[in-house]
Amino acid sequence: MIEVNVTRQHSQIKQFVVTGHAESGPHGYDLVCAGVSAVTFGSVNAVLEMSGADLQIEQGAEGGFLRVTVPERIDGEAMQKIQTLFEGMLVSLKTIEKEYGDYITIRN
């Protein structure tokens, strides 16, 4: 099971942590894992490219772990971009959860 835990401060996303494996199919054919990876990594890459923020990113060596933390000091325009992109990420993850709830859960 993949777990997504989102930490907010004053309604803004400050951190999200993705842990676990979906195990919805054989290795290399796990569509839930592939979808979650594409959504989260795509969102992180978009934030890095569009906001210039220096996100704190931790990954597990074997996969199954991603922690992304937004730095404390971010100007207003960059923070707005970060929040928009990460809220969009959550919409996509919730869509996956709605269809494949046996394999992913989101705590927001």
Beta strands, then each sheet from edge to edge (+ up, - down):
strand 1: 2-9
strand 2: 12-19
strand 3: 56-59
strand 4: 65-69
strand 5: 104-107
sheet 1: 3+ 4- 2+ 1- 5-
end
